[in-house]
Amino acid sequence: MNKQYTQILDESVVCLDLNATSPEAVIAYLVQQAIDQGKLDPAYKTDAVQAILRREGSASTAMPGGIALPHGRVDFISDMICMIGIHHAGINFNAPDNAATHIFVQLLVPATAGTAHIHFLANVSKPLLMPEAVEHLLQAKTQEEVFRQLTK
């Protein structure tokens, strides 16, 4: 794992008990968590949510196996902001396998970031493609356990 990847994960907002009931609500809730933890200026909440929804509208970022990687580009941040949500019940996030989505790794990406977020998403998706990883994340009780699972 490269240092930038682990640093972004280490600074992530983690919600272990996500219970939103729609894709829009998941996205908005995770953005609010970033605001609550001082990662994002509250003035940009609507723009951040809209950027992610716009990207999600072009093609769902849900993947088979219960994971989704919603993300959007914005011009009001200088560093990527990662928000991780664990949804025990799962929701319909338009996954190609029609399965419920349980693990959300959401990114806000600076407009000037080039392809850095693609590398991050590739790194984070590798451990998530293992079915047992989703189970371990669903059982995680701390941010450290989430971090450990995503850096295996």
Beta strands, then each sheet from edge to edge (+ up, - down):
strand 1: 13-15
strand 2: 62-63
strand 3: 67-68
strand 4: 71-74
strand 5: 81-91
strand 6: 101-110
sheet 1: 1+ 5+ 6- 3- 2+
sheet 2: 1+ 5+ 6- 4-
end
